[in-house]
Amino acid sequence: MKPLIKVDRVRSIDEALKLESLGVNLIGVQLGTDDRFDDDRRVSEEILVAIQSRLRRSKLFVEILSKDLSTNGVSLIHKWGLSYAQVRGPEVPDLELRRGLKTLGIGIIYSGISVSYDDDPSWILSHFKRLPELNAAYFQLEILPDVEGSWAFLKEECPRYVEDLKIEDIDQLAFTHPLIISLDFKRNNLIEILKRFANIRGIGLTVGALKPGRYDVHALSFPELIDILKTKSSVPGV
């Protein structure tokens, strides 16, 4: 199965259609502010509905903070015809809301799960394992978001130390959980990353400009993102 491509913080119909044309499977929008970023990529309900009406193959999802998710919010997500709601880890919606989304056929994407080089693999999703009925469509891992050149570090430096996180640890976790991973994707490393992580469900890319001092998510400008996606599109079978 080809790995899916997920893009967060899309802000216009034009962006969404461009991404769909490049094979992006999951397109995300946000209705509220995000204090991690030095930009404003919020969309209105009107734009969300307009994007949803124009997409033909890609699935649209909305990111909503768990504290803002309510029974009314669940009803709105259903009314908009979305297949997924995204919350930012380690937040988890109340059990009643998780059940409400599941009843409506809306899966939850648990994103923003930060993974450090010294994390014990068994602890990465331990917070979620203690909770019932997660209704998890995907878990998205931000792998070494505070390390410059995170892919090179994971591939070259981590194997030097027995206790450090390994590529195989993540891939084994992906064997039992629906994982989407985020790294410092570039034109010259994307295909290699995809080949090294055989069990992941897909990759996650986030559009935005991080505030100074924020290192909790891998972020790209929209032109950088398009350049990476064109590289993937040019290689058959990935």
C-alpha positions, 0 to 999 in steps of 0.5 A: 500500500502506498503511504498516504500524504497528510498536510496540515494548516491549509488556508485556501481553496487554491492551496487545497486543489493544488495539494489534491492534484499532487496526490495529497490524501488528507488535507487539514484546516484549523479554525482557531489560532495556533500559538506555535506559529508566527502566521495566521492560517486560520480559515472561516467556516465559509472557507472550510465548507467551500474547500470541502465542496471542491475536493474530489479525492482528498479527505478534509479534516479540521483541527480542534483543541480538545478543550474546544470540542463539544457536543455541538462541535461534533455535530458541526464536524458531521454537518460539514461532512468531514471524515476526521477530526484532529486533536493535538497530543497529548490531549484526548477528548472526553469519552462521550465525545470520542463515542459521539464522533465514532457513532457518526463515522468520524475518526480522530487523528491524534497529532503533535506527539513529540518523540525525542532521541532518548525516548523509550519506544514503549512510552511513546503512546503509553498515554493513549494505551491507558484510555478506552475507545480512543477512536484513533484513525491515526497517531502522528509522531513529530520525530526529533522536532527540536533537532536540526537535521532530524532525519540525519541524526536519527539515521546516523547518530542514534545507532551509535548509542544503545539507549537511543531511539532507532528507526526500527523502534518507530517502524515496529510501533507502526506495525501495531499502530496506525502511525503517520510520521513527521521529520525534516522532509526535503527533496533529497531525503523523502524517498529514503525515509519512505523506504526505511519506514516500511510499516507507517501509514503515511507522512505528515507535513505542516505549513507554517512559520514557527515562532522563534524558540518553538521547536515542537513541530516540523514546519515548511513554507507552502513553496517548500512543501510543493517542491517536496511533493513534486519530487515524490510524484516523480518517483513511481511506486512511492 
